[in-house]
Amino acid sequence: MSGICSAHKEFVAGCPQCEATIPKPMTGKWTLTGPDGRAWSSDSPLHCCHLEQKERVPAHVALKRILHALETE
């Protein structure tokens, strides 16, 4: 099983054996390219997505969406 070491039956944060079983992203520069040709580069794929979303969705709109989601729960 991925993410579980031989010493545990589940993943234990901080355990060097458990941590070693987690696949790490490839090192280097990652680039996310949109259909319109715009590109966002960073050192991780998630940060590329963050940069794209930050550009596409203004901060005040993102905040409105979060507050609306909290109201409906």
N, C-alpha and C positions, 0 to 999 in steps of 0.2 A: 504494500500500500504506500502511496506517495504521501509524504508529510508526517509519517509515523515511524519512530525509531524502534529498534528491537527492545528497548528498555521500557516502553510505554505502550498502552493500548489505544492511546489518543495523542494528539499533538500537544506538547507542553512548551509554552513560550519560555524562552531563556535556556532551554536544554540544547547544548551544542549538537547533540546527535539529531534531535528533531529539526533544528534550524538548518543542518547540513542537507536534509532531505528535500528542502524547498527549492524548486528550480529558480535560478536567478535569471533576470533578463540579460540578453547579450549586451556586452559593454560597447560603447561607441555612441555615435550620433544617430538618433531616430528621427525620421521625417514622416509627417502625416501630410498627404496631398489631397486636397479637396477636388471635387469634380470640375470646378471652375479653374483649377490650376494653382490656386493659392497653396502655400506650404508653410508648415509650422515645424520647427526643429527643436529638439531638446535631448537630454540624456536618458529619458525614459518614455515609453509609449503613453503612459497615463498623463505625463506632463504635456506631451504633444496635444492630447485630447483636451486637457485643461486650457491650453493656450487657444485652441480653436474655438472652444465654447465661450471663453472669455471675450473673444472678438465678436462672435456671432450673437451672443445674448448679453445685452447691457446689464450692468450690476443692479440697477434699480428694478429691472424686469425679473432677474433671478431672485431678488429679495421678495418681490411681490408674490412670486410663485411659491416660495418657501412659507411665507406668512399665510397664504391661502391654504396650503396643505395642512398647516398646523391648526387652522380654524375648522377644517372639515373633519378632523379626527376626534 
